[in-house]
Structures are given as structure tokens and as C-alpha cells.
Amino acid sequence: MSTRTRRERERSARERMIVSAARRLAEAEGWDAVTTRRLAAEIEYSQPVLYSHFAGKDAIMAAVAVEGFAELATALRAARTAAAGPRAALAGVAQAYAAFADGRPALYDAMFTQAVDLPFATPDAPAALRDGFAELRAALQPLAGADEPELLTETFWSALHGLVGLQRSGRLRRDDHERRLALLVARFGDP
């Protein structure tokens, strides 16, 4: 193995370590607790080493968000492909999305509520972001009828994100969560 290959592998491992440490710290204490100084201490490297990988906290959060979108796409794909039909696929995707947000609050925040420098809704968006959206679109496509699938997907996603956000912030009663998701799926699931 060449020295260059080893260095690239070590650099990649350090980047993964930084992103993992940021996620753990954010889940335990929130994003305000994630600082470059704190991360450097967590991974036992100096701050300059962190800055050799990422421009700062925002860049680390963007890397966390991209990782989160990849995980969300995987969860949505599993729910969609396990379903018995189009309506069940949409319901499964909605459930998987809500469960993802509920089970990984700091990750979801990095993806959707923290200011990150990622291009959304453009061809320049990272593949993981496009994959997550594609899974939502794939669940809605068979039910789109005369509606434009892209626009329908954006609207469904907005409604789903709104429900999740309002519930997470305590603005909606948790006991009605399943009924709300069922109502959303019913409204979007009828072509």
C-alpha cells in the first residue's frame, strides 16, 4: 500500500470521527454544545486538525446533514419497498419519516432547521439529498393522478415536515399523531 493511500484512508477516518463525534455531542447536549474546541477535545486532535478537514462548525453540520439524508433515504426506501401497494407505501414512508425525526432529533435539526450551506432543490444538491426526495417522489408517483409528481412531492413533504415540526415543538398533541399521519396519507393518497 502506498503512503498516499494510507494518508487518504487516515484522513477519511478522521473526517468520519469528527462527524460521528459531532452527532453524538449534538444528540446528548444539542447543537449549541458542538464547538470546534469541544470536538477537538472529543476526538483528541487539535483544532487545526479539525480545520484541515472542515472550515468550521457549519461545514461539520452540513456533513452531518448529508449523512442524515443518506440514512433517511435508506429508511424511506425500506418502508416503500416493503409495502403491499401504493397507498401502503405512502403510509409506510410517512411513518418512517416521522419515526426518523422522532428518533434522531439533533440529526433532523441539522438536516432541516439549522442553517447549513447545502444546495437544496437544485441539480447541485448532494446525491443523498436528491435520494431522500426521490424516495418521497417514488411513493407518491403511483398516486399522483393528474398532478405533477415533483410539485405533489414538495407539497406532501412540506405537510409532513410541518406535522413533525409542530409535534416536536409541543404544538400538537402526541396522542393524535397516528391519526394526523393517516389523514395526510388519505388526502395525498387518492388520485
Backbone as CSV, one residue per row, in Angstrom:
resi,resn,N_x,N_y,N_z,CA_x,CA_y,CA_z,C_x,C_y,C_z
1,MET,0.850,-1.173,0.000,0.000,0.000,0.000,0.897,1.237,0.000
2,SER,0.544,2.209,-0.806,1.355,3.418,-0.901,1.109,4.336,0.292
3,THR,2.061,5.215,0.528,1.940,6.192,1.618,0.737,7.091,1.369
4,ARG,0.522,7.461,0.113,-0.601,8.336,-0.232,-1.942,7.666,0.084
5,THR,-2.068,6.410,-0.261,-3.302,5.665,0.025,-3.558,5.599,1.524
6,ARG,-2.503,5.337,2.277,-2.648,5.272,3.737,-3.082,6.627,4.280
7,ARG,-2.468,7.698,3.818,-2.829,9.046,4.283,-4.279,9.382,3.948
8,GLU,-4.708,9.037,2.745,-6.096,9.287,2.347,-7.064,8.509,3.231
9,ARG,-6.711,7.265,3.527,-7.553,6.434,4.393,-7.615,7.022,5.805
10,GLU,-6.462,7.487,6.322,-6.427,8.088,7.653,-7.223,9.397,7.678
11,ARG,-7.114,10.185,6.624,-7.861,11.446,6.542,-9.365,11.176,6.537
12,SER,-9.766,10.203,5.742,-11.179,9.831,5.683,-11.675,9.332,7.046
13,ALA,-10.861,8.555,7.728,-11.229,8.046,9.056,-11.376,9.201,10.052
14,ARG,-10.485,10.201,9.975,-10.597,11.368,10.872,-11.871,12.149,10.583
15,GLU,-12.206,12.315,9.307,-13.447,13.025,8.958,-14.662,12.297,9.523
16,ARG,-14.690,10.986,9.371,-15.803,10.199,9.929,-15.849,10.344,11.446
17,MET,-14.675,10.369,12.082,-14.600,10.520,13.537,-15.155,11.882,13.963
18,ILE,-14.822,12.921,13.238,-15.310,14.272,13.553,-16.827,14.328,13.409
19,VAL,-17.353,13.807,12.316,-18.800,13.821,12.073,-19.520,12.992,13.129
20,SER,-18.986,11.830,13.454,-19.604,10.973,14.489,-19.595,11.648,15.847
21,ALA,-18.490,12.287,16.188,-18.406,12.991,17.473,-19.393,14.147,17.518
22,ALA,-19.540,14.871,16.421,-20.499,15.980,16.374,-21.925,15.460,16.567
23,ARG,-22.244,14.360,15.919,-23.582,13.777,16.067,-23.845,13.346,17.507
24,ARG,-22.878,12.641,18.097,-23.055,12.172,19.486,-23.243,13.345,20.437
25,LEU,-22.400,14.343,20.294,-22.464,15.510,21.168,-23.779,16.268,20.974
26,ALA,-24.197,16.442,19.729,-25.454,17.141,19.454,-26.650,16.371,20.015
27,GLU,-26.648,15.049,19.867,-27.762,14.253,20.399,-27.797,14.308,21.927
28,ALA,-26.633,14.352,22.541,-26.573,14.367,24.007,-26.856,15.741,24.593
29,GLU,-26.348,16.810,23.939,-26.422,18.138,24.551,-26.972,19.238,23.645
30,GLY,-27.288,18.923,22.407,-27.795,19.933,21.476,-26.682,20.563,20.657
31,TRP,-27.051,21.211,19.571,-26.063,21.770,18.651,-25.277,22.928,19.255
32,ASP,-25.832,23.624,20.223,-25.071,24.711,20.858,-23.824,24.188,21.558
33,ALA,-23.848,22.942,21.994,-22.702,22.354,22.690,-21.601,21.919,21.720
34,VAL,-21.932,21.865,20.444,-20.956,21.426,19.451,-20.124,22.624,19.011
35,THR,-18.893,22.658,19.462,-17.944,23.696,19.064,-16.694,23.003,18.554
36,THR,-15.893,23.715,17.793,-14.669,23.089,17.296,-13.733,22.748,18.452
37,ARG,-13.715,23.592,19.462,-12.866,23.304,20.631,-13.323,22.014,21.310
38,ARG,-14.620,21.890,21.501,-15.174,20.705,22.159,-14.962,19.447,21.314
39,LEU,-15.157,19.587,20.003,-14.946,18.440,19.119,-13.483,18.007,19.110
40,ALA,-12.585,18.985,19.101,-11.157,18.657,19.132,-10.826,17.854,20.391
41,ALA,-11.388,18.256,21.504,-11.162,17.525,22.751,-11.778,16.126,22.677
42,GLU,-12.962,16.024,22.097,-13.655,14.730,21.992,-12.864,13.725,21.162
43,ILE,-12.282,14.189,20.061,-11.581,13.255,19.182,-10.078,13.193,19.458
44,GLU,-9.637,14.008,20.411,-8.239,14.035,20.840,-7.281,14.430,19.715
45,TYR,-7.711,15.449,18.976,-6.865,16.089,17.969,-6.940,17.586,18.235
46,SER,-6.014,18.333,17.666,-6.019,19.786,17.857,-7.073,20.434,16.950
47,GLN,-7.457,21.670,17.303,-8.405,22.398,16.463,-7.884,22.586,15.042
48,PRO,-6.588,22.884,14.835,-6.099,22.990,13.459,-6.337,21.720,12.634
49,VAL,-6.300,20.562,13.274,-6.589,19.320,12.547,-8.048,19.334,12.088
50,LEU,-8.962,19.764,12.960,-10.368,19.879,12.562,-10.505,20.815,11.367
51,TYR,-9.829,21.960,11.449,-9.929,22.950,10.371,-9.250,22.475,9.089
52,SER,-8.400,21.486,9.172,-7.809,20.937,7.947,-8.812,20.042,7.215
53,HIS,-9.880,19.651,7.918,-10.928,18.822,7.321,-12.188,19.621,7.004
54,PHE,-12.534,20.542,7.883,-13.776,21.311,7.750,-13.481,22.782,8.035
55,ALA,-14.176,23.670,7.337,-13.964,25.111,7.514,-14.435,25.597,8.882
56,GLY,-15.309,24.860,9.542,-15.818,25.246,10.843,-17.044,24.420,11.196
57,LYS,-17.738,24.843,12.225,-18.900,24.111,12.721,-19.976,23.963,11.652
58,ASP,-20.219,25.009,10.871,-21.252,24.931,9.840,-20.945,23.842,8.815
59,ALA,-19.698,23.721,8.441,-19.305,22.688,7.481,-19.454,21.295,8.092
60,ILE,-19.176,21.179,9.372,-19.357,19.894,10.057,-20.838,19.549,10.105
61,MET,-21.668,20.549,10.426,-23.117,20.316,10.455,-23.636,19.924,9.074
62,ALA,-23.096,20.528,8.025,-23.504,20.167,6.662,-23.136,18.709,6.375
63,ALA,-21.957,18.274,6.813,-21.549,16.881,6.622,-22.470,15.940,7.402
64,VAL,-22.846,16.348,8.598,-23.799,15.568,9.397,-25.136,15.496,8.672
65,ALA,-25.590,16.615,8.124,-26.870,16.653,7.412,-26.852,15.721,6.201
66,VAL,-25.791,15.749,5.434,-25.694,14.870,4.263,-25.753,13.405,4.697
67,GLU,-25.050,13.084,5.768,-25.094,11.717,6.307,-26.521,11.366,6.731
68,GLY,-27.200,12.321,7.346,-28.581,12.102,7.766,-29.515,11.867,6.591
69,PHE,-29.335,12.629,5.517,-30.181,12.429,4.338,-29.968,11.049,3.733
70,ALA,-28.737,10.564,3.764,-28.470,9.208,3.265,-29.213,8.185,4.127
71,GLU,-29.184,8.370,5.435,-29.883,7.453,6.340,-31.394,7.555,6.164
72,LEU,-31.890,8.770,5.984,-33.329,8.953,5.766,-33.755,8.282,4.466
73,ALA,-32.981,8.448,3.409,-33.316,7.816,2.129,-33.390,6.302,2.286
74,THR,-32.461,5.737,3.035,-32.457,4.291,3.263,-33.709,3.857,4.019
75,ALA,-34.088,4.615,5.048,-35.286,4.288,5.833,-36.548,4.407,4.982
76,LEU,-36.627,5.452,4.172,-37.805,5.647,3.319,-37.891,4.550,2.255
77,ARG,-36.762,4.195,1.676,-36.734,3.132,0.663,-37.197,1.812,1.260
78,ALA,-36.713,1.497,2.448,-37.107,0.243,3.102,-38.610,0.225,3.360
79,ALA,-39.160,1.338,3.827,-40.604,1.400,4.092,-41.403,1.294,2.801
80,ARG,-40.952,1.973,1.772,-41.677,1.982,0.494,-41.664,0.609,-0.159
81,THR,-40.502,-0.021,-0.195,-40.401,-1.302,-0.901,-40.998,-2.467,-0.112
82,ALA,-41.193,-2.304,1.186,-41.793,-3.366,1.993,-43.322,-3.344,1.938
83,ALA,-43.879,-2.285,1.379,-45.335,-2.114,1.386,-46.015,-2.959,0.304
84,ALA,-47.283,-3.288,0.579,-48.051,-4.154,-0.313,-48.652,-3.421,-1.507
85,GLY,-48.723,-2.129,-1.459,-49.306,-1.381,-2.572,-48.980,0.098,-2.439
86,PRO,-49.410,0.904,-3.403,-49.064,2.327,-3.405,-49.524,3.105,-2.168
87,ARG,-50.751,2.861,-1.757,-51.262,3.583,-0.577,-50.511,3.160,0.688
88,ALA,-50.244,1.867,0.811,-49.481,1.364,1.960,-48.039,1.881,1.906
89,ALA,-47.500,2.036,0.708,-46.142,2.570,0.565,-46.090,4.015,1.054
90,LEU,-47.078,4.803,0.686,-47.112,6.197,1.136,-47.261,6.265,2.656
91,ALA,-48.127,5.424,3.207,-48.298,5.391,4.664,-46.997,4.959,5.346
92,GLY,-46.335,3.967,4.797,-45.075,3.500,5.368,-43.987,4.556,5.315
93,VAL,-43.930,5.279,4.210,-42.946,6.350,4.065,-43.225,7.460,5.071
94,ALA,-44.494,7.825,5.226,-44.852,8.868,6.196,-44.480,8.433,7.615
95,GLN,-44.766,7.191,7.951,-44.411,6.660,9.273,-42.900,6.645,9.470
96,ALA,-42.168,6.186,8.452,-40.714,6.106,8.551,-40.106,7.499,8.705
97,TYR,-40.637,8.467,7.990,-40.147,9.839,8.073,-40.353,10.389,9.489
98,ALA,-41.562,10.215,9.998,-41.878,10.718,11.342,-41.039,10.000,12.409
99,ALA,-40.857,8.705,12.267,-40.042,7.944,13.221,-38.581,8.390,13.169
100,PHE,-38.087,8.681,11.974,-36.715,9.165,11.818,-36.544,10.481,12.572
101,ALA,-37.458,11.417,12.366,-37.382,12.723,13.032,-37.490,12.576,14.543
102,ASP,-38.364,11.697,14.993,-38.577,11.497,16.422,-37.377,10.798,17.079
103,GLY,-36.777,9.859,16.373,-35.690,9.074,16.951,-34.316,9.718,16.867
104,ARG,-34.174,10.717,16.003,-32.870,11.371,15.809,-33.059,12.891,15.780
105,PRO,-33.483,13.485,16.877,-33.837,14.915,16.848,-32.694,15.850,16.456
106,ALA,-31.497,15.631,16.946,-30.390,16.530,16.595,-29.989,16.355,15.132
107,LEU,-30.031,15.135,14.653,-29.731,14.882,13.246,-30.782,15.548,12.362
108,TYR,-32.043,15.395,12.712,-33.123,16.020,11.958,-32.960,17.544,11.963
109,ASP,-32.562,18.099,13.098,-32.319,19.544,13.170,-31.201,19.965,12.227
110,ALA,-30.125,19.187,12.173,-29.030,19.522,11.257,-29.514,19.499,9.814
111,MET,-30.404,18.576,9.511,-30.902,18.431,8.153,-31.896,19.521,7.767
112,PHE,-32.723,19.959,8.742,-33.860,20.795,8.368,-34.006,22.129,9.088
113,THR,-33.437,22.280,10.265,-33.687,23.542,10.971,-32.435,24.371,11.216
114,GLN,-31.278,23.750,11.243,-30.041,24.505,11.406,-29.653,25.108,10.051
115,ALA,-28.982,26.241,10.104,-28.507,26.872,8.871,-27.277,26.122,8.384
116,VAL,-27.420,25.408,7.288,-26.293,24.703,6.684,-26.145,25.169,5.242
117,ASP,-24.937,25.157,4.777,-24.647,25.624,3.427,-24.723,24.452,2.455
118,LEU,-25.944,24.015,2.181,-26.164,22.938,1.229,-27.177,23.413,0.195
119,PRO,-26.955,23.110,-1.061,-27.956,23.479,-2.069,-29.106,22.473,-2.051
120,PHE,-30.303,22.965,-1.896,-31.500,22.127,-1.943,-32.241,22.415,-3.249
121,ALA,-32.978,21.437,-3.732,-33.863,21.597,-4.887,-33.131,22.116,-6.124
122,THR,-31.887,21.708,-6.290,-31.131,22.057,-7.490,-30.349,20.821,-7.921
123,PRO,-29.902,20.807,-9.170,-29.062,19.682,-9.608,-27.732,19.609,-8.842
124,ASP,-27.332,20.707,-8.192,-26.095,20.732,-7.421,-26.241,20.121,-6.029
125,ALA,-27.448,19.773,-5.644,-27.667,19.184,-4.315,-26.898,17.867,-4.217
126,PRO,-26.329,17.602,-3.044,-25.625,16.319,-2.872,-26.557,15.136,-3.161
127,ALA,-25.974,14.055,-3.627,-26.752,12.871,-4.013,-27.661,12.389,-2.889
128,ALA,-27.195,12.445,-1.653,-28.017,11.962,-0.530,-29.305,12.778,-0.393
129,LEU,-29.245,14.081,-0.641,-30.442,14.920,-0.577,-31.398,14.549,-1.704
130,ARG,-30.848,14.378,-2.897,-31.686,14.005,-4.042,-32.306,12.623,-3.838
131,ASP,-31.552,11.696,-3.218,-32.069,10.349,-2.974,-33.249,10.360,-2.002
132,GLY,-33.140,11.166,-0.949,-34.243,11.265,0.006,-35.505,11.785,-0.656
133,PHE,-35.363,12.826,-1.457,-36.511,13.379,-2.174,-37.051,12.361,-3.175
134,ALA,-36.150,11.641,-3.833,-36.577,10.643,-4.819,-37.417,9.547,-4.180
135,GLU,-37.104,9.186,-2.946,-37.905,8.163,-2.264,-39.309,8.671,-1.956
136,LEU,-39.409,9.931,-1.549,-40.740,10.511,-1.339,-41.515,10.531,-2.659
137,ARG,-40.843,10.965,-3.722,-41.483,11.030,-5.040,-41.907,9.638,-5.510
138,ALA,-41.073,8.629,-5.295,-41.402,7.268,-5.711,-42.647,6.752,-4.990
139,ALA,-42.830,7.169,-3.742,-44.029,6.749,-3.001,-45.271,7.458,-3.517
140,LEU,-45.118,8.687,-3.980,-46.272,9.464,-4.445,-46.593,9.260,-5.924
141,GLN,-45.608,8.926,-6.723,-45.771,8.820,-8.176,-46.980,7.983,-8.597
142,PRO,-47.181,6.781,-8.045,-48.331,5.977,-8.482,-49.679,6.583,-8.077
143,LEU,-49.655,7.532,-7.165,-50.881,8.132,-6.664,-51.088,9.559,-7.183
144,ALA,-50.208,10.018,-8.042,-50.219,11.417,-8.467,-51.393,11.774,-9.356
145,GLY,-51.942,10.807,-10.070,-53.043,11.124,-10.972,-52.611,12.193,-11.956
146,ALA,-53.402,13.273,-12.058,-53.107,14.358,-13.000,-52.129,15.373,-12.418
147,ASP,-51.799,15.230,-11.143,-50.885,16.187,-10.506,-49.445,15.967,-10.971
148,GLU,-48.698,17.048,-11.024,-47.279,16.966,-11.363,-46.554,16.313,-10.183
149,PRO,-45.913,15.162,-10.387,-45.293,14.423,-9.276,-44.299,15.245,-8.450
150,GLU,-43.488,16.061,-9.103,-42.488,16.860,-8.381,-43.164,17.845,-7.428
151,LEU,-44.154,18.536,-7.934,-44.879,19.524,-7.131,-45.678,18.843,-6.019
152,LEU,-46.290,17.736,-6.332,-47.039,16.981,-5.333,-46.102,16.500,-4.224
153,THR,-44.913,16.038,-4.609,-43.939,15.570,-3.631,-43.489,16.705,-2.718
154,GLU,-43.213,17.860,-3.299,-42.815,19.014,-2.486,-43.912,19.401,-1.499
155,THR,-45.150,19.340,-1.942,-46.271,19.710,-1.081,-46.471,18.677,0.027
156,PHE,-46.399,17.399,-0.328,-46.523,16.339,0.683,-45.407,16.447,1.709
157,TRP,-44.177,16.618,1.231,-43.024,16.739,2.109,-43.191,17.927,3.047
158,SER,-43.660,19.048,2.520,-43.888,20.240,3.348,-44.904,19.958,4.448
159,ALA,-45.981,19.299,4.082,-47.010,18.976,5.078,-46.470,18.000,6.126
160,LEU,-45.745,16.990,5.675,-45.181,16.004,6.595,-44.164,16.657,7.528
161,HIS,-43.294,17.475,6.976,-42.306,18.188,7.785,-43.003,19.123,8.776
162,GLY,-44.061,19.784,8.343,-44.814,20.666,9.240,-45.424,19.903,10.406
163,LEU,-46.024,18.758,10.124,-46.596,17.936,11.200,-45.521,17.504,12.189
164,VAL,-44.407,17.042,11.656,-43.311,16.588,12.508,-42.779,17.746,13.352
165,GLY,-42.559,18.887,12.715,-42.020,20.043,13.435,-42.953,20.554,14.512
166,LEU,-44.231,20.634,14.202,-45.201,21.111,15.194,-45.325,20.146,16.367
167,GLN,-45.263,18.868,16.079,-45.334,17.896,17.179,-44.068,17.943,18.022
168,ARG,-42.910,18.021,17.387,-41.647,18.055,18.127,-41.567,19.268,19.037
169,SER,-42.165,20.371,18.622,-42.102,21.589,19.431,-43.247,21.669,20.446
170,GLY,-44.050,20.615,20.540,-45.125,20.582,21.525,-46.365,21.357,21.116
171,ARG,-46.457,21.730,19.858,-47.624,22.495,19.384,-48.807,21.602,19.041
172,LEU,-48.554,20.314,18.879,-49.628,19.354,18.585,-49.606,18.242,19.631
173,ARG,-50.796,17.704,19.927,-50.894,16.596,20.884,-50.284,15.330,20.293
174,ARG,-49.418,14.702,21.051,-48.740,13.483,20.592,-49.739,12.340,20.385
175,ASP,-50.814,12.278,21.180,-51.748,11.145,21.068,-52.451,11.095,19.710
176,ASP,-52.534,12.209,19.005,-53.220,12.217,17.709,-52.257,12.075,16.530
177,HIS,-51.024,11.780,16.810,-50.003,11.704,15.770,-50.381,10.704,14.666
178,GLU,-50.734,9.495,15.033,-51.069,8.457,14.045,-52.274,8.869,13.205
179,ARG,-53.260,9.470,13.836,-54.452,9.911,13.100,-54.110,11.016,12.106
180,ARG,-53.221,11.932,12.506,-52.802,13.001,11.596,-52.076,12.437,10.387
181,LEU,-51.159,11.482,10.633,-50.437,10.864,9.519,-51.401,10.135,8.590
182,ALA,-52.374,9.434,9.154,-53.361,8.721,8.341,-54.180,9.701,7.507
183,LEU,-54.539,10.827,8.091,-55.301,11.844,7.361,-54.464,12.427,6.219
184,LEU,-53.203,12.706,6.490,-52.309,13.228,5.459,-52.188,12.235,4.301
185,VAL,-51.959,10.981,4.623,-51.838,9.950,3.590,-53.149,9.816,2.818
186,ALA,-54.269,9.882,3.498,-55.563,9.778,2.820,-55.759,10.924,1.831
187,ARG,-55.393,12.138,2.236,-55.567,13.300,1.360,-54.660,13.260,0.144
188,PHE,-53.444,12.757,0.336,-52.497,12.704,-0.786,-52.562,11.372,-1.520
189,GLY,-53.152,10.376,-0.906,-53.164,9.050,-1.485,-54.321,8.754,-2.412
190,ASP,-55.219,9.704,-2.603,-56.352,9.500,-3.508,-56.102,10.276,-4.793
191,PRO,-55.819,9.544,-5.893,-55.550,10.238,-7.164,-56.774,10.951,-7.711
